[in-house]
Amino acid sequence: MKLSMLTLAVSAIALSTQGVAQQSNDGLERALADLNSGLVADSHAGVSISGDARIRNNWTEDAGRKDIDTRIRLNFTANVNESVSAYIGTVSASEWGDGNGAGAGDVEQAYLSVNSLFGDGGAWTIGQKHTTVASGRVIGYDDWQNNDGGVQGIWYAHDAGGSNLSIGVHEGQSGGSDLLTVEFDWGLNIPGMGDVTIAPYYMADRDGGLQFGAGGSNTTLGAEFTGDFLGFGFDADMAKQGDEDATAFGLSLNIDALGAIPGVSGGAVDFMRSTASGGFDATDAVSWGAAGLNDSALWSNAETTQFGVSFSPAEGWSGRLARVENDGGNEWDITMNHTFGGGVAGWFGYQSNDDAANTLWMTLGVDF
């Protein structure tokens, strides 16, 4: 590339020697600038910077009182024109006491987005990014992790007449097969129920060529249903992989009566039940906190049941008390959230399980 640029420059100057001799130095600089105009970025492309910073500590009764880690992410978005944008997300994370000192920022996400590439009104995304399929119970991004390299692939999205079609092809990770994902998302208004969202999804490993496997863990066919009915909010998810299956169902209800408790401004109760057969594959699911404060994915456990009460003990504070059962084990969880000065968000979580292994999490984070 350098040789070609040099050749072009020399040729342009040689062919215009007579003309350059009659021009000022400003004319030569202008001619070279015109020659190289196609080799530099458009100065009108807007670049925006965003990010977040987080510090947290995990205090475990049987292990120690200090387990601090930090994470800072910087994101760069370049709006090339009205249809094309590029995104790069970097991260620098470390655990205190690991002896590694300051580390170089790693690129978590890097992708190009193009709207209406073929004039069809759809949006293409190509590169590496965090991705979640449907509810995230099978494939999802978990922000609790300090480092997540994302998924390499190609994604296409189109409103498709209100069905909100999404198609993705994920590059095989660690030598595995490529993965095809297809999602729909319909928003309906059902008389007597109100607004309901129906979101079917399909995932399949590629066996070879353009043929995609059917049956077993190679294929996941599922659907999520969310909405309101008789004052209850509900969320249901059903999925099948060959002979394996998984289901989840949740209900929530706002209770004004909780506001009568001194110091409590309002609250809600919620219930969730999830089951999965032993061979159901959900290894890439959203994990941390999905089934209580245990580090476990919702469908990596055969059975999960939880009952929670949400409340606001003071202005600006929100909390939740929950009883969670995972595969026969029980735990109590308490979480509290508050936004402090400067927009710094604080999160505090306490867990006590049958083994009396009390654990306390504390995080402070800010977006910018």
Secondary structure by P-SEA (a helix, b strand, c coil): caaaaaaaaaaaaaaaaaaaaaccaaaaaaaaaaaaccccccccbbbbbbcccbbbbbbbccccccbbbbbbbbbbbbcccccbbbbbbbbbbbcccccccccccccccccccccccccccbbbbbcbbbbbccccccbbbbccccccccccbbbbbbcccccbbbbbbbcccccccbbbbbbbbbbbbcccccbbbbbbbbbbbbcccccccccccccccbbbbbbbcccbbbbbbbbbccccbbbbbbbbbbbccccccccccccccbbbbbbbccccccccccccccccccccccccccbbbbbbccccccccccccccccccccccbbbbbbbbbccccbbbbbbbbbccccbbbbbbbbbccc
